[in-house]
Amino acid sequence: MQIFFKTDVGLVRSCNQDSCRFGSISDTCAWSVVCDGMGGARGGSVASAEAVEEISRILCEGFSFDLTDEQLKELLVSAVLSANRKVFKMSCENENLKGMGTTVELALISENTLHVVHAGDSRVYLINKEEITQVTTDHSLVQQMVDRGQITAEEARVHPGKNYITRALGVESELEVDYIVRPIGQGDILLMCTDGLSNYFEPRELFETVNKTPNEELAEALVEAAKERGGSDNITVTVLVN
């Protein structure tokens, strides 16, 4: 298992409110968590950093290869929900952090199985030599419009309301998350990113870039490409190669 990572403030923002952490448990097991914070000059950075810290701690303390599928789901989901409670409590206790929150993508690959916990509009893609699959579905107003047939996916990418998300960690005391399980083949690539990247790339472009770029250069190449296309937001990319 290989893991590559890159984050960048971009060309417009004054600070980076994205946070990420990852680790390798064995040759066949690795994890990553990516968060894109929001809320004031300081709130977004605090929300994403605290969420990543809490999720990583609970995952690392609780993971075991002896866990059943149901126990693993409970561990991963509870890690995210614990982070939600922590960030929400901080926002209630500190006026300067009121309203802060963050997207969250938590992914674990173990024995050729992918487990994902998702809330917000950061994304997880699964890529092989034949195709790219967006594993997660954005929790956003424009995605709801796409689902209702009001706009196309292409129109959603440039819609003025594309940044309005319908779920975020830390905004309320309770959080609904998506839990996704998929098989992942040997050599498949898991790409996790904030919308500072996905807003600039159609899936087809991501697929082409991944398949023509060495794995160890991929994260940096994607970040630099997003900056060349405008870099209007923070950009974070994690690449896990199964």
C-alpha positions in Angstrom: 0.0 0.0 0.0 1.4 3.4 -1.0 0.1 6.8 0.2 0.9 10.2 -1.3 -0.4 13.6 -0.2 -0.3 17.3 -1.1 -2.1 20.3 0.3 -1.9 23.9 -0.8 -3.5 27.2 0.2 -4.2 28.0 -3.5 -3.9 31.4 -5.1 -6.7 33.3 -3.5 -7.2 32.3 0.1 -5.0 33.7 2.9 -5.0 30.5 5.0 -5.4 26.8 4.4 -8.6 25.5 6.1 -8.1 21.9 4.8 -6.7 19.2 7.1 -5.6 15.7 6.4 -4.1 12.7 8.1 -3.3 9.2 6.9 -1.5 6.1 8.0 -0.5 2.5 7.0 -1.5 -0.3 9.4 0.0 -3.1 7.3 1.0 -3.9 3.8 -2.7 -4.5 2.9 -4.4 -1.9 5.2 -4.2 1.9 5.2 -6.5 4.8 6.0 -6.9 8.5 5.3 -9.2 11.4 6.5 -9.6 14.6 4.6 -11.6 17.6 5.9 -12.4 21.0 4.3 -13.2 23.5 7.1 -15.5 26.5 6.9 -16.5 29.3 9.2 -14.8 32.6 9.7 -11.2 33.6 9.7 -10.2 30.9 12.2 -13.2 28.6 12.6 -12.7 26.5 9.5 -9.1 25.7 10.3 -10.0 24.7 13.9 -13.0 22.6 12.8 -11.0 20.6 10.2 -7.9 20.2 12.4 -10.0 19.0 15.5 -12.0 16.7 13.3 -9.0 15.0 11.8 -7.3 14.7 15.2 -10.4 13.1 16.9 -11.1 10.7 14.0 -7.5 9.6 13.7 -7.2 9.0 17.4 -10.4 6.9 17.7 -9.6 4.9 14.5 -6.0 4.1 15.6 -7.0 3.2 19.1 -10.0 1.0 18.1 -8.9 -0.8 14.9 -8.2 -4.5 14.9 -8.1 -7.0 12.2 -10.4 -9.1 14.4 -13.3 -6.7 14.0 -16.4 -8.0 12.2 -17.8 -6.0 9.4 -20.5 -4.5 11.6 -17.9 -3.6 14.3 -15.7 -1.9 11.8 -18.6 0.1 10.5 -19.5 1.1 14.1 -15.8 2.1 14.8 -15.5 4.3 11.6 -18.9 6.0 12.0 -18.5 6.5 15.7 -15.1 8.2 15.1 -16.8 10.7 12.8 -19.8 11.3 15.1 -17.4 11.8 18.1 -15.6 14.5 16.1 -18.9 16.1 15.2 -19.8 16.4 18.9 -16.4 17.7 19.8 -16.4 20.4 17.1 -20.0 21.4 17.8 -19.3 21.7 21.5 -16.3 23.9 20.8 -18.4 26.2 18.6 -21.0 26.6 21.3 -18.5 27.4 24.0 -16.4 29.9 22.0 -18.2 32.9 20.3 -15.3 33.3 17.9 -15.8 29.7 16.6 -19.6 29.9 16.3 -20.9 28.3 13.2 -17.7 26.5 12.2 -17.9 23.2 10.5 -16.1 20.9 8.1 -16.7 18.3 5.4 -15.3 14.9 6.2 -14.1 11.9 4.1 -12.8 9.0 6.1 -11.5 6.0 4.0 -10.1 2.7 5.1 -8.7 0.0 2.8 -8.3 -3.4 4.3 -8.0 -6.8 2.5 -9.1 -5.3 -0.9 -12.2 -3.8 0.6 -12.9 0.0 0.8 -14.8 1.5 3.6 -15.8 5.2 3.4 -17.6 7.6 5.8 -18.8 10.8 4.1 -20.5 14.1 4.8 -20.2 17.2 2.7 -18.9 17.9 -0.8 -15.3 16.7 -0.6 -15.0 13.6 -2.7 -13.6 10.1 -3.0 -12.9 8.6 -6.4 -11.9 5.0 -7.2 -9.8 4.7 -10.3 -8.4 1.7 -12.3 -7.0 1.3 -15.8 -10.5 1.1 -17.3 -12.7 3.7 -15.5 -13.1 6.3 -12.7 -16.0 6.0 -10.2 -17.1 8.7 -7.9 -17.7 6.8 -4.7 -19.3 9.6 -2.8 -22.3 11.7 -3.6 -22.0 15.4 -2.8 -24.3 16.7 0.0 -25.0 20.0 -1.7 -27.9 22.0 -3.1 -26.7 21.7 -6.6 -26.5 17.9 -6.3 -30.1 17.9 -5.1 -30.9 20.0 -8.3 -29.1 17.4 -10.4 -30.9 14.5 -8.7 -34.3 16.3 -9.5 -33.3 16.8 -13.1 -33.3 20.6 -12.8 -29.7 21.0 -14.0 -27.0 18.7 -15.5 -23.8 17.6 -13.8 -21.9 19.9 -16.1 -24.0 22.9 -15.1 -23.6 22.0 -11.5 -19.8 22.5 -11.8 -20.2 26.2 -12.6 -23.5 26.9 -10.7 -23.2 30.0 -8.4 -24.6 28.0 -5.6 -22.2 25.1 -5.9 -20.6 25.8 -2.5 -23.8 25.5 -0.5 -23.6 22.1 1.3 -26.4 20.3 3.1 -24.3 18.3 5.6 -21.2 19.3 7.5 -19.5 18.0 10.6 -19.7 20.2 13.7 -22.6 22.5 12.6 -25.3 20.6 14.6 -25.3 18.3 17.6 -26.2 15.3 15.3 -24.8 14.4 11.9 -26.1 12.0 9.3 -23.3 10.3 7.3 -23.1 8.0 4.3 -21.3 4.7 4.9 -20.1 3.1 1.7 -18.4 -0.3 1.1 -16.8 -1.2 -2.2 -14.3 -3.9 -3.4 -11.0 -2.4 -4.5 -8.6 -4.3 -6.8 -4.9 -4.7 -6.6 -3.3 -1.6 -8.2 -6.5 0.4 -8.0 -6.1 4.1 -6.9 -8.2 5.8 -4.3 -8.2 9.6 -4.8 -9.6 11.8 -1.9 -9.8 15.5 -2.5 -11.4 18.7 -1.3 -13.5 20.8 -3.8 -10.5 23.0 -4.4 -9.5 20.2 -6.8 -12.8 18.7 -7.9 -14.3 22.1 -8.9 -11.6 22.2 -11.7 -11.7 18.7 -13.0 -14.4 16.6 -14.7 -14.0 12.9 -13.9 -12.8 12.1 -17.4 -9.9 14.6 -16.9 -9.0 13.1 -13.6 -9.0 9.7 -15.1 -6.7 10.7 -17.9 -4.3 12.5 -15.5 -4.1 9.6 -13.1 -3.3 7.1 -15.9 -0.5 9.2 -17.4 1.1 10.3 -14.2 3.4 8.2 -12.0 1.7 7.5 -8.6 4.4 9.3 -6.6 3.9 12.5 -8.7 0.1 12.4 -8.9 -0.9 14.4 -5.8 1.5 17.3 -6.6 0.6 17.2 -10.3 -3.1 17.5 -9.6 -2.6 20.4 -7.1 -0.5 22.3 -9.5 -3.0 21.8 -12.3 -5.8 23.1 -10.1 -3.7 26.2 -9.4 -3.1 26.7 -13.1 -6.8 26.7 -13.6 -7.5 29.4 -11.0 -6.6 28.0 -7.6 -9.5 29.9 -6.0 -9.8 27.6 -3.0 -7.5 25.5 -0.7 -6.6 22.2 -2.5 -5.9 18.9 -0.8 -5.3 15.5 -2.4 -4.6 12.1 -0.9 -3.7 9.2 -3.2 -3.8 5.6 -1.8 -2.6 2.9 -4.1 -3.9 -0.5 -3.2 
